[in-house]
Every structure is written in structure tokens, then in C-alpha cells.
Amino acid sequence: MKLDAIDLRILDAVQRDGRITKLALAEKAGLSPTPCWMRLRKLEKAGIITGYHARIAPRRIAPVASVMMELTLANHRQADFERFERAVVATPEIVACWSVGGGVDYILKILAADIDAYQRLVDGLLDRELGIDRYFTYIVTKTVKEDTVLPVSSFAAPGEEQSAS
């Protein structure tokens, strides 16, 4: 699917406000409501828009410890990665996990009630024998930037269409 400037404006608008009205979205995109709505549906069906979510401030609910973890597995067989990744997906406190190249295998973002809860979570992962060789813990002391809005307008050069697979 080829994305043009209008598609990028639609994506930018809906990621900033998932509850935007059809009329307001059409105005931001520079289209009339019906063609705008049809483009939005096309972006959803293509899997470019994967959902609509509310952004929650966890510290407004209760105190929370944010922890970043670098993790390396002892073995690097496909089955080892799959077993570990299944455990990650099944653990709600692990709110993000990236498989990375370089000196470690994964970087995880974990939200726990406190540091003791985080350590219990790690102990539980280690007890499950998931193949964890070593891990490094980084306690987040201050969030400088945590933006969920992607800079979609910078993905394509001016005047060029963007191809989405």
C-alpha cells in the first residue's frame, strides 16, 4: 500500500487523538468526511493502524517502579528465544520487550509496584529456567521523554509517497 501526504496526516491525527470525530479528522486531512473515513478504514484493514488505546498515567493510580533490564540468554537456539518470548508475553508487568543486536539479546521495560516486587518478578523468571544467563537492572529515576506519537510525517521525503508492506 502506498501512503501519500493525506494518509500521513490521517495517521498523525488519529495517533494524537484516537477519539477524533470524523469531521475533525477530515478537516485535518484536507478531505471531505466520506473519502477520509474510507482512507482510515483502508489504513486499518492494511494493518497500519493496529488499534486505539487510552494512555494511562500509572503513578496517578499508585506508586510504581519503572525498570529497564538488559538480558542475555545462555543459549541462542530458536527454541530458547521462543520459550523466553512466550514467558515475556505472559507476564503483564513486562510492558515492553525488544530483541536487539549487540551485546545483549533483549531490552525490557518493566512496571512493578516497587523494587521488591520487581525482584520477586525476576526471581520468578529465574526459577522458571527460561535460559537467562545474565541481566542488568536500571531503575528509572526520571522520565525525560516517553512519547507514543510516531513522527509519521518524517517517514517520507517531501513530495514522495511512502510504501507500506
Backbone hydrogen bonds, N-H to C=O, Kabsch-Sander energy under -0.5 kcal/mol:
donor,donor_aa,acceptor,acceptor_aa,energy
3,L,162,Q,-4.7
8,L,4,D,-2.2
9,R,5,A,-1.9
10,I,6,I,-2.4
11,L,7,D,-2.8
12,D,8,L,-2.4
13,A,9,R,-2.3
14,V,10,I,-2.6
15,Q,11,L,-1.9
16,R,12,D,-1.2
17,D,13,A,-1.8
20,I,17,D,-1.6
25,L,21,T,-2.5
26,A,22,K,-2.3
27,E,23,L,-2.1
28,K,24,A,-2.2
29,A,25,L,-2.3
30,G,26,A,-1.5
31,L,26,A,-2.4
36,C,32,S,-1.9
37,W,33,P,-2.8
38,M,34,T,-2.3
39,R,35,P,-2.1
40,L,36,C,-2.4
41,R,37,W,-2.4
42,K,38,M,-2.0
43,L,39,R,-2.4
44,E,40,L,-2.1
45,K,41,R,-2.9
46,A,42,K,-1.8
47,G,44,E,-1.5
48,I,43,L,-1.8
49,I,43,L,-1.5
50,T,48,I,-0.7
56,I,54,A,-0.6
60,R,57,A,-1.9
61,I,57,A,-0.5
61,I,58,P,-1.4
62,A,58,P,-2.0
65,A,112,A,-3.7
66,S,64,V,-0.6
67,V,65,A,-0.5
67,V,110,I,-2.8
68,M,138,Y,-3.1
69,M,108,L,-2.3
70,E,136,F,-2.3
71,L,106,Y,-2.5
72,T,134,R,-2.7
74,A,131,G,-3.2
80,D,77,R,-0.6
81,F,77,R,-1.9
82,E,78,Q,-2.6
83,R,79,A,-2.3
84,F,80,D,-2.1
85,E,81,F,-2.8
86,R,82,E,-2.2
87,A,83,R,-1.7
88,V,84,F,-2.1
89,V,85,E,-2.4
90,A,86,R,-1.6
91,T,88,V,-1.6
94,I,91,T,-1.4
95,V,93,E,-1.1
95,V,109,K,-1.7
96,A,109,K,-1.4
98,W,107,I,-2.8
100,V,98,W,-0.5
100,V,105,D,-2.4
105,D,71,L,-1.6
106,Y,71,L,-2.3
107,I,98,W,-2.3
108,L,69,M,-2.8
109,K,96,A,-2.7
110,I,67,V,-3.2
110,I,108,L,-0.5
111,L,93,E,-2.6
112,A,65,A,-2.4
112,A,110,I,-0.5
118,Y,114,D,-2.0
119,Q,115,I,-2.6
120,R,116,D,-2.3
121,L,117,A,-2.1
122,V,118,Y,-2.4
123,D,119,Q,-2.9
124,G,120,R,-2.3
125,L,121,L,-2.2
126,L,122,V,-2.7
127,D,123,D,-2.6
128,R,124,G,-1.3
129,E,126,L,-1.5
130,L,125,L,-0.7
133,D,72,T,-2.8
134,R,72,T,-1.6
136,F,70,E,-2.6
138,Y,68,M,-2.9
140,V,66,S,-2.8
141,T,139,I,-0.6
144,V,142,K,-0.8
150,L,148,T,-0.6
152,V,150,L,-2.1
154,S,151,P,-2.0
155,F,152,V,-1.5
160,E,157,A,-2.4
162,Q,3,L,-3.1
164,A,1,M,-3.3
